[in-house]
Amino acid sequence: MDRADFHHPESGWAEEPDDVDSIDFSPTVTIVYFADEDTWQAVWGGRQQLGEFEGTREEAIAWARERCDTIRIYSLIQRDIVDLAPDDQ
């Protein structure tokens, strides 16, 4: 079986949404951590990618704040993507 063609029947995340027009595609920055490279990557976009940055966590947050008010970041504690509040570092 080709792995690319397999989707578990209960994996709701793999399903296409019923109403794509109802999804909020306003620009956001998502920041993730790559442990094997010890680097943080920020990706800015909505329906299309507007930019990306790699560097330290602090540099990625500063880059994101210059571009967008809505920032999501990978939390090493929660092990999930969370909203970054305006005063969070």
C-alpha positions in Angstrom: 0.0 0.0 0.0 1.3 3.4 -0.9 1.4 5.6 2.3 0.4 8.7 0.4 -2.9 7.1 -0.6 -3.8 5.9 2.9 -6.0 7.9 5.2 -7.4 6.4 8.4 -11.2 6.5 8.3 -11.4 8.3 11.6 -8.9 11.0 10.7 -11.1 14.1 10.5 -8.2 16.4 9.8 -7.7 14.7 6.4 -11.2 15.5 5.2 -11.9 18.5 3.0 -14.1 21.1 4.8 -17.6 21.3 3.6 -17.6 25.1 3.2 -14.1 26.4 2.3 -15.4 29.9 2.0 -16.3 30.0 5.7 -12.7 29.4 6.7 -10.8 32.5 7.9 -7.7 32.8 5.7 -6.7 36.2 7.0 -2.9 36.5 7.2 -1.2 34.9 10.2 2.3 34.0 11.2 3.0 30.5 12.4 6.2 29.9 14.2 7.5 26.3 14.6 10.7 24.8 16.2 13.0 22.3 14.4 15.0 20.6 17.2 17.4 18.8 14.8 18.5 22.2 13.4 17.9 24.1 16.7 16.1 26.8 14.7 12.7 28.5 14.7 10.9 29.1 11.4 8.2 31.7 10.9 5.8 31.5 8.0 3.5 34.4 7.1 0.5 33.9 5.0 -3.2 33.3 4.5 -4.4 31.8 1.2 -0.8 32.2 -0.1 2.6 32.4 1.6 3.7 36.0 2.0 7.1 35.4 3.6 9.2 33.2 5.8 12.1 33.6 8.3 14.5 31.3 10.1 16.5 32.2 13.2 16.2 32.2 17.0 12.9 32.1 18.8 13.2 35.8 19.7 14.2 36.8 16.1 11.3 34.9 14.7 8.8 36.6 17.1 10.3 40.0 16.3 10.0 39.3 12.5 6.4 38.1 13.0 5.4 41.1 15.0 6.5 43.4 12.2 4.2 41.7 9.8 1.0 40.6 11.6 -1.0 40.9 14.7 -2.1 37.2 14.7 0.8 35.0 15.6 0.7 31.3 16.5 3.7 29.6 17.9 4.7 26.0 18.8 4.8 25.7 22.6 7.5 23.4 23.8 5.6 22.9 27.1 2.2 22.2 25.6 3.6 20.5 22.5 1.0 22.2 20.3 0.5 25.4 18.3 -0.9 28.2 20.5 -1.8 31.8 20.1 0.9 34.2 21.1 -0.5 37.1 23.1 0.7 40.7 22.3 2.8 40.8 25.4 4.2 37.2 25.3 7.8 36.5 24.4 
